[in-house]
């Protein structure tokens, strides 16, 4: 056990992953988490690594950028990927998890490491000395956000992120929905609520007039484009939902033999199908409006809500102006940032930044060179985005092949994902060899059968 403790602020996905990477290399870690003493407006569970917006980690395919990132993380002995694989629930071509089992898996693995000290309570100040990883997340408390703003000497940025409702499976009318995955891929993992044109247009009309939760008058709404509220998408035009979260393409209603005009998909939140997520229906409507509007959906006329959709603040650094490609604060290299606050978007991307922060801190403590991941990898593509983008226009992003260096030559569109994946994993293997001598050997995670 090495003597110098590392303070990690935030017990979310990034903080837990950073802690794991350090603990497995013999480091001592103080993991500070304000729950259960205090909860943010969006958090409900007292456990570490709580999944708030959705239980989906998105595509499982290597030919998709986020699927590739997950594979890179597995090859780097990611704790959270081990947890996801062990607690997965059916979700077609996506990787979705039982969120409670996911958190408990992570807590049990971390608790088994002798170097961990878990400290409950809100952190309101940046540690004045020692090495620290700030992984306080998009819902950083006001007090800590003020401290970070003072430290960085720059204006703090923010946007608003909406989360989808979760409904009780027993309250869904099985006679009005059908089970299927789009294009028949995988098992019939989704419940589908079909709409004809008349039903859809009536729903759209009411949706565009829905009452929303009011914001403070001094706050400007800056929604992340990839997670827009359903009512915001609807107001862009009568057909935007049909080409977006309610697209019927690839789904045939077995009762009619036809493709519906629009479809609302429901995804299991747990293995038993007790709870379902209304896919793509993140919202900032009031609770009464959610009950009224979503009960217009065929099959959900008597639906009961386990959690209403809501809107919450996402806080993040202007990373290109403030961070190095090792996730260190330029003005104070003993401080590292990880997770969504570092300027990425999404569960998987946030966890990846925690993994890299843990690796970098381990090298920093031993005085060894911190080697950023190659730009050809998904890790490197994200680091490139948050450190090489124009600071004046910077916005968080999910991982996408558009962030990677272009492929050489002309490659058919449908084959590009495979080429990106092959190149990435080769670059990752070379990078792992370079950093192997700079880190103590670690034992791979023993994942029990799910």
Secondary structure, DSSP 8 states (H G I E B T S, - for coil): --S-EEEEE--SHHHHHHHHHHHTTT-EEEEEE-TTT---SS---SSSS---S-SEEEE--TTSHHHHHHHHHHHTT-HHHHHHHHTEE--TTEEEE-HHHHHHHHHHHHHTSTTEEEEES---S--SSSEEEE---TT--HHHHHHHHHHHTS--EEEEEEEEEEEEGGGS-GGGEEEE-GGG-SS--EEEEEE-HHHHHHHHHHHHT--B----TT----B-GGG--HHHHHTT-TTTTTTTTT--TT--BTTTTB--SEEEEEEESSTT-SEEEEEEEEE-B-HHHHHHHHTTSTT-TT--EEE--EEEEEEE--HHHHB-TTSEETTEEEEEE-SGGGTB-SHHHHHHHHHHHHHHHHHHHHT-------TTSHHHHHHHHHHHS-GGG---B---GGGS---SS---HHHHHHHHHHHHHHHHHHHHHHHHTTS-----------
